[in-house]
């Protein structure tokens, strides 16, 4: 999806900027250390206490260099984590968006609706029978099934729709510029895809019993806040 690509690009850009800031701070610290040494030497010469100040220069310089090195090391680790950690907007287990990102996007849709009059549709999805997978095959297999379902949802909605995980076995689809009649066939397609899902577990059997409930609500007509519209859609699960 274009939105996910743009978000990942933004995350990479921020990590790169953090690395650049780290380098600037490092060189700035070295320059500052040099200026401190020069200033101490100048003051010592003017005051006529060169010998005393010369004895202080080594520890002062050492302290400055140690602090500069420590700052560089710390900031480098921060930049490294930002560059390698999974983006915070992506759910680790499924690869779709997280609830905070969904809430942010819903707020964006609310502002868009206020300015243009266009509505958005929210489809709340609740996966049924996942607990049977966890009980029979373990949570590791359950995670595999969750990821597969997330892919099924993504592949059965429109290219511009936003797919995210609310939590547990519940997902949310945001469909900008859509009406409820237009969203109903999409929700039905997702439900059919989940019902047709198969996973052969060998001696542990076959996962062919998954079902998906769906609830649809129009935003912002049926909920003025992200929390309200998600609650309305969830109440309509069937």
Protein Blocks (a to p, Z undefined) as FASTA:
>chain_A
ZZlmmmmmmmmmmmmmmmmmmmmmmmmmmmmmmmmmmmmmmmmmmnopmmmmmmmmmmmm
mmmmmmmmmmmmmmmmmmmmmmmmccfkbcfklopacfklmmmmmmmmmmmmmmnopacd
ddddddehklmmmmmnojklmmmmmmmmmmmmmmmmcfkbccddfbhjbccdddehiafk
lmmmmmmmmmmmmmmpccdehjnopafkbccdddddddfklocbfklmmmmmmmmgZZ
